[in-house]
């Protein structure tokens, strides 16, 4: 069975993933007693929320554009995209928010976040090839750049802790 889905659905999944990331950082901050770490995590939550809004705006702008459908002959891509979003891009692993005890070091929290951000980049890079019309590819490329900026921010903060 072939499946065709539109860029709108992709951006809906991207929004869900960004909401999940916003929640992760917010929940990690709630369980953190160190004020500097709490502030950093809340700042990351705010950045993720900003990206959610960016993706929401991209989705709204794409709503009226024609030709942004994706042909998925076996339905695998649609299933993969939804599974990634549902698993909060953790490839089926346990939701890390449920595992946060509040005893994690900032380095451990950043490692969890870095892993998630890297998986999101992989998700979007794979997605980019599915969107075969230039306007859609450009939008996905912007998402990739946003996610790479998250990795850079996390790595800089990790380095500052040394």
OpenMM code with the backbone's topology and positions (N, CA, C; nanometers):
from openmm import Vec3, app, unit

residues = "UNK UNK UNK UNK UNK UNK UNK UNK UNK UNK UNK UNK UNK UNK UNK UNK UNK UNK UNK UNK UNK UNK UNK UNK UNK UNK UNK UNK UNK UNK UNK UNK UNK UNK UNK UNK UNK UNK UNK UNK UNK UNK UNK UNK UNK UNK UNK UNK UNK UNK UNK UNK UNK UNK UNK UNK UNK UNK UNK UNK UNK UNK UNK UNK UNK UNK UNK UNK UNK UNK UNK UNK UNK UNK UNK UNK UNK UNK UNK UNK UNK UNK UNK UNK UNK UNK UNK UNK UNK UNK UNK UNK UNK UNK UNK UNK UNK UNK UNK UNK UNK UNK UNK UNK UNK UNK UNK UNK UNK UNK UNK UNK UNK UNK UNK UNK UNK UNK UNK UNK UNK UNK UNK UNK UNK UNK UNK UNK UNK UNK UNK UNK UNK UNK UNK UNK UNK UNK UNK UNK UNK UNK UNK UNK UNK UNK UNK UNK UNK UNK UNK UNK UNK UNK UNK UNK UNK UNK UNK UNK UNK UNK".split()
positions = [
    Vec3(0.0847, -0.1178, 0.0000),
    Vec3(0.0000, 0.0000, 0.0000),
    Vec3(0.0889, 0.1237, 0.0000),
    Vec3(0.0707, 0.2114, -0.0958),
    Vec3(0.1501, 0.3338, -0.0987),
    Vec3(0.0804, 0.4417, -0.0168),
    Vec3(0.1617, 0.5264, 0.0387),
    Vec3(0.1099, 0.6331, 0.1233),
    Vec3(0.1676, 0.7648, 0.0738),
    Vec3(0.0840, 0.8634, 0.0624),
    Vec3(0.1303, 0.9980, 0.0330),
    Vec3(0.0864, 1.0864, 0.1478),
    Vec3(0.1817, 1.1586, 0.2056),
    Vec3(0.1439, 1.2528, 0.3083),
    Vec3(0.2083, 1.3858, 0.2774),
    Vec3(0.1604, 1.4884, 0.3370),
    Vec3(0.2025, 1.6218, 0.2993),
    Vec3(0.2954, 1.6823, 0.4033),
    Vec3(0.3657, 1.7851, 0.3606),
    Vec3(0.4595, 1.8530, 0.4483),
    Vec3(0.3914, 1.8989, 0.5768),
    Vec3(0.2631, 1.9324, 0.5685),
    Vec3(0.1884, 1.9746, 0.6870),
    Vec3(0.1967, 1.8683, 0.7966),
    Vec3(0.1837, 1.7422, 0.7577),
    Vec3(0.1902, 1.6343, 0.8564),
    Vec3(0.3298, 1.6233, 0.9171),
    Vec3(0.4308, 1.6452, 0.8357),
    Vec3(0.5684, 1.6411, 0.8837),
    Vec3(0.5908, 1.7512, 0.9870),
    Vec3(0.5430, 1.8699, 0.9556),
    Vec3(0.5618, 1.9809, 1.0490),
    Vec3(0.4792, 1.9615, 1.1753),
    Vec3(0.3683, 1.8940, 1.1645),
    Vec3(0.2902, 1.8616, 1.2839),
    Vec3(0.3725, 1.7703, 1.3759),
    Vec3(0.4404, 1.6727, 1.3179),
    Vec3(0.5261, 1.5840, 1.3959),
    Vec3(0.6443, 1.6620, 1.4536),
    Vec3(0.7033, 1.7497, 1.3743),
    Vec3(0.8142, 1.8318, 1.4231),
    Vec3(0.7693, 1.9177, 1.5418),
    Vec3(0.6501, 1.9733, 1.5326),
    Vec3(0.5960, 2.0521, 1.6442),
    Vec3(0.5828, 1.9653, 1.7691),
    Vec3(0.5333, 1.8433, 1.7510),
    Vec3(0.5174, 1.7522, 1.8648),
    Vec3(0.6525, 1.7223, 1.9284),
    Vec3(0.7534, 1.7002, 1.8463),
    Vec3(0.8866, 1.6710, 1.8979),
    Vec3(0.9429, 1.7912, 1.9743),
    Vec3(0.9187, 1.9095, 1.9238),
    Vec3(0.9660, 2.0303, 1.9924),
    Vec3(0.8911, 2.0519, 2.1239),
    Vec3(0.7626, 2.0231, 2.1258),
    Vec3(0.6873, 2.0323, 2.2518),
    Vec3(0.7441, 1.9334, 2.3534),
    Vec3(0.7775, 1.8132, 2.3069),
    Vec3(0.8368, 1.7140, 2.3952),
    Vec3(0.9700, 1.7632, 2.4518),
    Vec3(1.0514, 1.8233, 2.3680),
    Vec3(1.1804, 1.8747, 2.4132),
    Vec3(1.1607, 1.9884, 2.5138),
    Vec3(1.0650, 2.0762, 2.4876),
    Vec3(1.0333, 2.1847, 2.5802),
    Vec3(0.9986, 2.1276, 2.7167),
    Vec3(0.9148, 2.0260, 2.7167),
    Vec3(0.8716, 1.9631, 2.8412),
    Vec3(0.9885, 1.8942, 2.9122),
    Vec3(1.0757, 1.8277, 2.8360),
    Vec3(1.1907, 1.7601, 2.8968),
    Vec3(1.2758, 1.8596, 2.9759),
    Vec3(1.3126, 1.9692, 2.9121),
    Vec3(1.3982, 2.0673, 2.9796),
    Vec3(1.3271, 2.1297, 3.0995),
    Vec3(1.2007, 2.1564, 3.0855),
    Vec3(1.1239, 2.2149, 3.1965),
    Vec3(1.1174, 2.1180, 3.3146),
    Vec3(1.0903, 1.9903, 3.2859),
    Vec3(1.0825, 1.8902, 3.3925),
    Vec3(1.2194, 1.8678, 3.4566),
    Vec3(1.3244, 1.8657, 3.3766),
    Vec3(1.4601, 1.8502, 3.4309),
    Vec3(1.4925, 1.9679, 3.5227),
    Vec3(1.4504, 2.0873, 3.4845),
    Vec3(1.4751, 2.2064, 3.5679),
    Vec3(1.4004, 2.1965, 3.7009),
    Vec3(1.2790, 2.1436, 3.6987),
    Vec3(1.2005, 2.1292, 3.8223),
    Vec3(1.2692, 2.0375, 3.9224),
    Vec3(1.3419, 1.9388, 3.8708),
    Vec3(1.4055, 1.8407, 3.9577),
    Vec3(1.5482, 1.8790, 3.9946),
    Vec3(1.5898, 1.9953, 3.9521),
    Vec3(1.7276, 2.0393, 3.9736),
    Vec3(1.7341, 2.1390, 4.0892),
    Vec3(1.8300, 2.1188, 4.1787),
    Vec3(1.8423, 2.2090, 4.2933),
    Vec3(1.9443, 2.3204, 4.2696),
    Vec3(2.0367, 2.3007, 4.1784),
    Vec3(2.1395, 2.4005, 4.1508),
    Vec3(2.0809, 2.5111, 4.0626),
    Vec3(2.0868, 2.6335, 4.1091),
    Vec3(2.0211, 2.7453, 4.0406),
    Vec3(2.0761, 2.7728, 3.9010),
    Vec3(2.2090, 2.7672, 3.8833),
    Vec3(2.2663, 2.7916, 3.7507),
    Vec3(2.2191, 2.6866, 3.6502),
    Vec3(2.2165, 2.5628, 3.6954),
    Vec3(2.1711, 2.4537, 3.6096),
    Vec3(2.0231, 2.4690, 3.5781),
    Vec3(1.9459, 2.5028, 3.6789),
    Vec3(1.8019, 2.5226, 3.6593),
    Vec3(1.7769, 2.6324, 3.5564),
    Vec3(1.8507, 2.7418, 3.5670),
    Vec3(1.8351, 2.8523, 3.4721),
    Vec3(1.8717, 2.8079, 3.3306),
    Vec3(1.9822, 2.7350, 3.3184),
    Vec3(2.0236, 2.6864, 3.1865),
    Vec3(1.9140, 2.5984, 3.1248),
    Vec3(1.8608, 2.5075, 3.2044),
    Vec3(1.7570, 2.4168, 3.1545),
    Vec3(1.6298, 2.4913, 3.1165),
    Vec3(1.5929, 2.5904, 3.1950),
    Vec3(1.4748, 2.6710, 3.1616),
    Vec3(1.4996, 2.7527, 3.0346),
    Vec3(1.6231, 2.8005, 3.0184),
    Vec3(1.6575, 2.8719, 2.8947),
    Vec3(1.6468, 2.7794, 2.7739),
    Vec3(1.6940, 2.6552, 2.7889),
    Vec3(1.6838, 2.5583, 2.6799),
    Vec3(1.5370, 2.5279, 2.6498),
    Vec3(1.4560, 2.5182, 2.7538),
    Vec3(1.3129, 2.4956, 2.7350),
    Vec3(1.2520, 2.6101, 2.6545),
    Vec3(1.2916, 2.7319, 2.6869),
    Vec3(1.2401, 2.8491, 2.6147),
    Vec3(1.2836, 2.8469, 2.4681),
    Vec3(1.4081, 2.8053, 2.4425),
    Vec3(1.4573, 2.7959, 2.3047),
    Vec3(1.3775, 2.6914, 2.2274),
    Vec3(1.3543, 2.5752, 2.2909),
    Vec3(1.2753, 2.4705, 2.2248),
    Vec3(1.1340, 2.5205, 2.1955),
    Vec3(1.0770, 2.5940, 2.2884),
    Vec3(0.9431, 2.6485, 2.2665),
    Vec3(0.9428, 2.7482, 2.1508),
    Vec3(1.0497, 2.8262, 2.1412),
    Vec3(1.0617, 2.9211, 2.0296),
    Vec3(1.0683, 2.8444, 1.8973),
    Vec3(1.1436, 2.7341, 1.8959),
    Vec3(1.1529, 2.6550, 1.7743),
    Vec3(1.0187, 2.5896, 1.7408),
    Vec3(0.9468, 2.5483, 1.8434),
    Vec3(0.8125, 2.4956, 1.8205),
    Vec3(0.7291, 2.6000, 1.7464),
    Vec3(0.7348, 2.7237, 1.7935),
    Vec3(0.6572, 2.8303, 1.7295),
    Vec3(0.7066, 2.8577, 1.5879),
    Vec3(0.8379, 2.8490, 1.5676),
    Vec3(0.8938, 2.8670, 1.4329),
    Vec3(0.8379, 2.7612, 1.3390),
    Vec3(0.8390, 2.6349, 1.3843),
    Vec3(0.7889, 2.5270, 1.3013),
    Vec3(0.6390, 2.5401, 1.2785),
    Vec3(0.5677, 2.5890, 1.3788),
    Vec3(0.4246, 2.6113, 1.3661),
    Vec3(0.3990, 2.7159, 1.2572),
    Vec3(0.4797, 2.8232, 1.2581),
    Vec3(0.4658, 2.9268, 1.1548),
    Vec3(0.4990, 2.8723, 1.0160),
    Vec3(0.6044, 2.7889, 1.0075),
    Vec3(0.6388, 2.7284, 0.8792),
    Vec3(0.5218, 2.6453, 0.8277),
    Vec3(0.4620, 2.5709, 0.9174),
    Vec3(0.3499, 2.4846, 0.8797),
    Vec3(0.2335, 2.5680, 0.8287),
    Vec3(0.2051, 2.6779, 0.8961),
    Vec3(0.0951, 2.7644, 0.8532),
    Vec3(0.1218, 2.8232, 0.7151),
    Vec3(0.2479, 2.8611, 0.6901),
    Vec3(0.2829, 2.9182, 0.5598),
    Vec3(0.2736, 2.8151, 0.4489),
    Vec3(0.3045, 2.6889, 0.4819),
    Vec3(0.2978, 2.5827, 0.3826),
    Vec3(0.1548, 2.5384, 0.3525),
    Vec3(0.0635, 2.5712, 0.4404),
    Vec3(-0.0733, 2.5194, 0.4301),
    Vec3(-0.1359, 2.5419, 0.2930),
    Vec3(-0.1094, 2.6544, 0.2308),
    Vec3(-0.1720, 2.6844, 0.1028),
    Vec3(-0.0893, 2.6452, -0.0180),
    Vec3(0.0323, 2.5951, 0.0037),
    Vec3(0.1185, 2.5631, -0.1095),
    Vec3(0.0834, 2.4275, -0.1690),
    Vec3(0.0912, 2.4193, -0.2987),
    Vec3(0.0629, 2.2949, -0.3706),
    Vec3(0.1921, 2.2165, -0.3906),
    Vec3(0.1790, 2.0893, -0.4117),
    Vec3(0.2926, 2.0077, -0.4523),
    Vec3(0.3898, 1.9735, -0.3426),
    Vec3(0.3473, 1.9787, -0.2183),
    Vec3(0.4378, 1.9453, -0.1101),
    Vec3(0.4029, 1.8103, -0.0484),
    Vec3(0.3546, 1.7215, -0.1317),
    Vec3(0.3239, 1.5883, -0.0823),
    Vec3(0.4469, 1.4994, -0.0955),
    Vec3(0.4457, 1.3925, -0.0206),
    Vec3(0.5569, 1.2992, -0.0178),
    Vec3(0.5026, 1.1626, -0.0532),
    Vec3(0.5658, 1.0972, -0.1486),
    Vec3(0.5239, 0.9643, -0.1881),
    Vec3(0.6020, 0.8629, -0.1053),
    Vec3(0.5307, 0.7786, -0.0383),
    Vec3(0.5888, 0.6785, 0.0512),
    Vec3(0.5284, 0.5439, 0.0124),
    Vec3(0.5874, 0.4718, -0.0847),
    Vec3(0.5227, 0.3554, -0.1438),
    Vec3(0.4844, 0.2440, -0.0462),
    Vec3(0.5551, 0.2283, 0.0617),
    Vec3(0.5240, 0.1207, 0.1544),
    Vec3(0.4718, 0.1697, 0.2889),
    Vec3(0.4570, 0.2996, 0.3045),
    Vec3(0.4057, 0.3549, 0.4291),
    Vec3(0.5072, 0.3536, 0.5424),
    Vec3(0.6305, 0.3174, 0.5127),
    Vec3(0.7327, 0.3067, 0.6179),
    Vec3(0.7724, 0.4425, 0.6731),
    Vec3(0.7866, 0.5386, 0.5857),
    Vec3(0.8311, 0.6701, 0.6308),
    Vec3(0.7301, 0.7333, 0.7245),
    Vec3(0.6029, 0.7250, 0.6891),
    Vec3(0.4991, 0.7819, 0.7754),
    Vec3(0.5000, 0.7136, 0.9112),
    Vec3(0.5151, 0.5802, 0.9113),
    Vec3(0.5204, 0.5068, 1.0378),
    Vec3(0.6424, 0.5470, 1.1189),
    Vec3(0.7558, 0.5594, 1.0519),
    Vec3(0.8795, 0.5984, 1.1194),
    Vec3(0.8673, 0.7375, 1.1799),
    Vec3(0.8152, 0.8303, 1.1017),
    Vec3(0.8016, 0.9676, 1.1504),
    Vec3(0.7132, 0.9727, 1.2745),
    Vec3(0.6015, 0.9029, 1.2707),
    Vec3(0.5113, 0.9053, 1.3853),
    Vec3(0.5721, 0.8334, 1.5051),
    Vec3(0.6399, 0.7212, 1.4810),
    Vec3(0.7033, 0.6482, 1.5912),
    Vec3(0.8110, 0.7328, 1.6576),
    Vec3(0.8879, 0.8046, 1.5779),
    Vec3(0.9917, 0.8919, 1.6332),
    Vec3(0.9286, 0.9998, 1.7204),
    Vec3(0.8237, 1.0595, 1.6731),
    Vec3(0.7575, 1.1641, 1.7506),
    Vec3(0.6970, 1.1064, 1.8777),
    Vec3(0.6301, 0.9921, 1.8658),
    Vec3(0.5670, 0.9305, 1.9817),
    Vec3(0.6684, 0.8892, 2.0870),
    Vec3(0.7841, 0.8444, 2.0407),
    Vec3(0.8891, 0.7999, 2.1331),
    Vec3(0.9777, 0.9157, 2.1749),
    Vec3(0.9352, 1.0359, 2.1379),
    Vec3(1.0076, 1.1601, 2.1637),
    Vec3(1.1461, 1.1541, 2.1049),
    Vec3(1.1557, 1.0895, 1.9915),
    Vec3(1.2772, 1.0690, 1.9135),
    Vec3(1.3809, 0.9903, 1.9911),
    Vec3(1.3344, 0.8969, 2.0708),
    Vec3(1.4263, 0.8162, 2.1518),
    Vec3(1.4335, 0.6732, 2.1026),
    Vec3(1.3906, 0.6487, 1.9773),
    Vec3(1.4044, 0.5171, 1.9166),
    Vec3(1.3496, 0.4061, 2.0050),
    Vec3(1.2362, 0.4292, 2.0683),
    Vec3(1.1707, 0.3251, 2.1451),
    Vec3(1.2219, 0.3081, 2.2863),
    Vec3(1.3219, 0.3859, 2.3248),
    Vec3(1.3713, 0.3762, 2.4619),
    Vec3(1.2734, 0.4417, 2.5565),
    Vec3(1.2923, 0.4186, 2.6856),
    Vec3(1.2040, 0.4786, 2.7857),
    Vec3(1.2109, 0.6307, 2.7788),
    Vec3(1.1011, 0.6912, 2.8096),
    Vec3(1.0931, 0.8364, 2.8151),
    Vec3(1.1886, 0.8856, 2.9241),
    Vec3(1.2879, 0.9670, 2.8892),
    Vec3(1.3873, 1.0087, 2.9884),
    Vec3(1.3300, 1.0934, 3.1013),
    Vec3(1.2177, 1.1598, 3.0789),
    Vec3(1.1585, 1.2398, 3.1866),
    Vec3(1.1135, 1.1514, 3.3015),
    Vec3(1.0676, 1.0319, 3.2706),
    Vec3(1.0210, 0.9404, 3.3737),
    Vec3(1.1367, 0.8848, 3.4555),
    Vec3(1.2551, 0.8902, 3.3968),
    Vec3(1.3718, 0.8374, 3.4650),
    Vec3(1.4453, 0.9436, 3.5458),
    Vec3(1.4141, 1.0691, 3.5271),
    Vec3(1.4835, 1.1747, 3.6002),
    Vec3(1.4463, 1.1690, 3.7480),
    Vec3(1.5471, 1.1532, 3.8299),
    Vec3(1.5237, 1.1450, 3.9738),
    Vec3(1.5486, 1.2787, 4.0421),
    Vec3(1.6224, 1.3637, 3.9745),
    Vec3(1.6635, 1.4895, 4.0371),
    Vec3(1.8059, 1.4805, 4.0884),
    Vec3(1.8622, 1.3595, 4.0842),
    Vec3(1.9990, 1.3398, 4.1305),
    Vec3(2.1006, 1.3431, 4.0170),
    Vec3(2.0523, 1.3588, 3.8937),
    Vec3(2.1436, 1.3615, 3.7799),
    Vec3(2.2297, 1.4867, 3.7837),
    Vec3(2.3514, 1.4701, 3.7383),
    Vec3(2.4390, 1.5865, 3.7234),
    Vec3(2.3973, 1.6603, 3.5969),
    Vec3(2.4390, 1.7845, 3.5865),
    Vec3(2.4095, 1.8605, 3.4644),
    Vec3(2.4724, 1.7908, 3.3450),
    Vec3(2.5883, 1.7295, 3.3624),
    Vec3(2.6526, 1.6575, 3.2517),
    Vec3(2.5652, 1.5410, 3.2058),
    Vec3(2.5057, 1.4688, 3.2985),
    Vec3(2.4179, 1.3575, 3.2614),
    Vec3(2.2937, 1.4080, 3.1875),
    Vec3(2.2380, 1.5171, 3.2340),
    Vec3(2.1198, 1.5744, 3.1685),
    Vec3(2.1553, 1.6225, 3.0279),
    Vec3(2.2708, 1.6870, 3.0152),
    Vec3(2.3134, 1.7345, 2.8833),
    Vec3(2.3394, 1.6172, 2.7904),
    Vec3(2.3968, 1.5090, 2.8420),
    Vec3(2.4191, 1.3901, 2.7591),
    Vec3(2.2868, 1.3345, 2.7065),
    Vec3(2.1851, 1.3291, 2.7920),
    Vec3(2.0524, 1.2829, 2.7492),
    Vec3(1.9984, 1.3755, 2.6401),
    Vec3(2.0102, 1.5050, 2.6638),
    Vec3(1.9593, 1.6028, 2.5676),
    Vec3(2.0360, 1.5967, 2.4357),
    Vec3(2.1679, 1.5820, 2.4434),
    Vec3(2.2484, 1.5735, 2.3211),
    Vec3(2.2075, 1.4529, 2.2368),
    Vec3(2.1859, 1.3408, 2.3016),
    Vec3(2.1442, 1.2207, 2.2294),
    Vec3(2.0117, 1.2460, 2.1567),
    Vec3(1.9193, 1.3089, 2.2243),
    Vec3(1.7890, 1.3379, 2.1631),
    Vec3(1.8035, 1.4353, 2.0466),
    Vec3(1.8839, 1.5386, 2.0644),
    Vec3(1.9021, 1.6377, 1.9578),
    Vec3(1.9674, 1.5746, 1.8356),
    Vec3(2.0654, 1.4893, 1.8579),
    Vec3(2.1309, 1.4216, 1.7456),
    Vec3(2.0313, 1.3337, 1.6704),
    Vec3(1.9478, 1.2628, 1.7438),
    Vec3(1.8476, 1.1781, 1.6788),
    Vec3(1.7471, 1.2616, 1.6011),
    Vec3(1.7164, 1.3800, 1.6519),
    Vec3(1.6243, 1.4672, 1.5785),
    Vec3(1.6878, 1.5137, 1.4479),
    Vec3(1.8189, 1.5428, 1.4501),
    Vec3(1.8870, 1.5825, 1.3267),
    Vec3(1.8810, 1.4683, 1.2260),
    Vec3(1.9081, 1.3463, 1.2716),
    Vec3(1.9006, 1.2305, 1.1829),
    Vec3(1.7592, 1.2174, 1.1254),
    Vec3(1.6602, 1.2353, 1.2110),
    Vec3(1.5201, 1.2298, 1.1691),
    Vec3(1.4946, 1.3292, 1.0560),
    Vec3(1.5363, 1.4528, 1.0749),
    Vec3(1.5092, 1.5562, 0.9757),
    Vec3(1.5928, 1.5403, 0.8491),
    Vec3(1.7158, 1.4903, 0.8614),
    Vec3(1.7977, 1.4670, 0.7418),
    Vec3(1.7318, 1.3598, 0.6548),
    Vec3(1.6849, 1.2520, 0.7195),
    Vec3(1.6140, 1.1489, 0.6437),
    Vec3(1.4869, 1.2021, 0.5810),
    Vec3(1.4208, 1.2869, 0.6534),
    Vec3(1.2967, 1.3458, 0.6069),
    Vec3(1.3180, 1.4347, 0.4852),
    Vec3(1.4287, 1.5063, 0.4855),
    Vec3(1.4562, 1.6006, 0.3773),
    Vec3(1.4545, 1.5321, 0.2408),
    Vec3(1.5044, 1.4101, 0.2351),
    Vec3(1.5055, 1.3378, 0.1079),
    Vec3(1.3665, 1.2969, 0.0619),
    Vec3(1.2734, 1.2864, 0.1543),
    Vec3(1.1375, 1.2482, 0.1170),
    Vec3(1.0605, 1.3638, 0.0547),
    Vec3(1.0981, 1.4846, 0.0898),
    Vec3(1.0289, 1.6029, 0.0368),
    Vec3(1.0969, 1.6385, -0.0943),
    Vec3(1.0290, 1.6141, -0.2044),
    Vec3(1.0969, 1.6308, -0.3323),
    Vec3(1.0686, 1.7634, -0.4015),
    Vec3(0.9936, 1.8524, -0.3419),
    Vec3(0.9745, 1.9853, -0.3983),
    Vec3(1.0589, 2.0850, -0.3204),
    Vec3(1.1246, 2.1749, -0.3915),
    Vec3(1.2211, 2.2666, -0.3320),
    Vec3(1.1679, 2.3448, -0.2122),
    Vec3(1.0481, 2.4026, -0.2161),
    Vec3(1.0021, 2.4783, -0.0988),
    Vec3(0.9969, 2.3911, 0.0275),
    Vec3(0.9558, 2.2674, 0.0123),
    Vec3(0.9507, 2.1771, 0.1266),
    Vec3(1.0890, 2.1417, 0.1765),
    Vec3(1.1815, 2.1147, 0.0844),
    Vec3(1.3197, 2.0836, 0.1224),
    Vec3(1.3815, 2.1997, 0.1989),
    Vec3(1.3562, 2.3209, 0.1526),
    Vec3(1.4104, 2.4395, 0.2195),
    Vec3(1.3596, 2.4504, 0.3629),
    Vec3(1.2333, 2.4189, 0.3826),
    Vec3(1.1760, 2.4261, 0.5175),
    Vec3(1.2394, 2.3208, 0.6082),
    Vec3(1.2575, 2.2012, 0.5565),
    Vec3(1.3194, 2.0959, 0.6374),
    Vec3(1.4651, 2.1314, 0.6685),
    Vec3(1.5345, 2.1907, 0.5724),
    Vec3(1.6730, 2.2341, 0.5959),
    Vec3(1.6795, 2.3345, 0.7112),
    Vec3(1.5828, 2.4239, 0.7188),
    Vec3(1.5789, 2.5192, 0.8300),
    Vec3(1.5625, 2.4476, 0.9639),
    Vec3(1.4815, 2.3426, 0.9647),
    Vec3(1.4642, 2.2647, 1.0879),
    Vec3(1.5969, 2.2011, 1.1278),
    Vec3(1.6681, 2.1453, 1.0313),
    Vec3(1.7973, 2.0828, 1.0606),
    Vec3(1.8924, 2.1841, 1.1226),
    Vec3(1.8981, 2.3025, 1.0656),
    Vec3(1.9857, 2.4072, 1.1197),
    Vec3(1.9457, 2.4458, 1.2619),
    Vec3(1.8167, 2.4504, 1.2885),
    Vec3(1.7688, 2.4813, 1.4239),
    Vec3(1.8160, 2.3743, 1.5220),
    Vec3(1.8022, 2.2472, 1.4833),
    Vec3(1.8428, 2.1383, 1.5715),
    Vec3(1.9935, 2.1376, 1.5926),
    Vec3(2.0696, 2.1673, 1.4888),
    Vec3(2.2148, 2.1760, 1.5042),
    Vec3(2.2537, 2.2878, 1.6008),
    Vec3(2.1773, 2.3949, 1.6005),
    Vec3(2.2071, 2.5040, 1.6946),
    Vec3(2.1833, 2.4591, 1.8387),
    Vec3(2.0875, 2.3690, 1.8606),
    Vec3(2.0645, 2.3148, 1.9951),
    Vec3(2.1867, 2.2353, 2.0399),
    Vec3(2.2403, 2.1545, 1.9489),
    Vec3(2.3581, 2.0735, 1.9816),
    Vec3(2.4754, 2.1634, 2.0161),
    Vec3(2.4952, 2.2679, 1.9383),
    Vec3(2.6038, 2.3617, 1.9647),
    Vec3(2.5894, 2.4251, 2.1023),
    Vec3(2.4698, 2.4682, 2.1357),
    Vec3(2.4446, 2.5299, 2.2664),
    Vec3(2.4742, 2.4326, 2.3796),
    Vec3(2.4275, 2.3104, 2.3657),
    Vec3(2.4508, 2.2091, 2.4689),
    Vec3(2.5999, 2.1781, 2.4829),
    Vec3(2.6691, 2.1644, 2.3714),
    Vec3(2.8126, 2.1348, 2.3769),
    Vec3(2.8915, 2.2496, 2.4395),
    Vec3(2.8547, 2.3731, 2.4075),
    Vec3(2.9225, 2.4892, 2.4688),
    Vec3(2.9011, 2.4892, 2.6195),
    Vec3(2.7793, 2.4595, 2.6608),
    Vec3(2.7524, 2.4573, 2.8046),
    Vec3(2.8286, 2.3443, 2.8720),
    Vec3(2.8341, 2.2300, 2.8099),
    Vec3(2.9082, 2.1167, 2.8636),
    Vec3(3.0561, 2.1520, 2.8777),
    Vec3(3.1118, 2.2184, 2.7776),
    Vec3(3.2528, 2.2602, 2.7828),
    Vec3(3.2754, 2.3613, 2.8952),
    Vec3(3.1789, 2.4486, 2.9180),
    Vec3(3.1941, 2.5497, 3.0237),
    Vec3(3.1958, 2.4884, 3.1629),
    Vec3(3.1491, 2.3655, 3.1746),
    Vec3(3.1460, 2.2979, 3.3041),
    Vec3(3.2794, 2.2337, 3.3403),
    Vec3(3.3693, 2.2236, 3.2416),
    Vec3(3.4987, 2.1582, 3.2660),
    Vec3(3.5903, 2.2418, 3.3508),
] * unit.nanometer
topology = app.Topology()
chain = topology.addChain("A")
for resn in residues:
    res = topology.addResidue(resn, chain)
    for name in ("N", "CA", "C"):
        topology.addAtom(name, app.Element.getBySymbol(name[0]), res)
